[in-house]
Amino acid sequence: MKTEKRIDELLEQCGACSGEQEHGTQDGNQGDGEARMAKSDLFNIADNAKMLHDMLDDSYPLDDWAEAKITKAADYIRSVFQYVKYEVERDGEQPEGQEHTKIYIATDPRTLGL
């Protein structure tokens, strides 16, 4: 099925979904340009998540493995967000622009608070 192939492609593009992880230096810090690369990855994740969201309807028979990958990706993103938010607040830094964007990756409307 064409839709299933596209879902597989989108999931493979998501490094968090395939288990790929970036490794920093021994002290846990990334080198120069890592934030820029992470922002690029986040943009692609958000773009792919939006396309995937639009492809699926509520009755689409999503395989268990695919739903598990989406759940894991959402958990990974949430974990990094909470870590960075804590670090920024702890250091007293103000995020640039004070604008917040919520990205929801879910297959069940109940998880979106709808």
Secondary structure, DSSP 8 states (H G I E B T S, - for coil): -HHHHHHHHHHHH-HHHHT------TTS---TTHHHHHHHHHHHHHHHHHHHHHH--TT----HHHHHHHHHHHHHHHHHHHHHHHHHHHHT---GGG--------SSGGGGT-
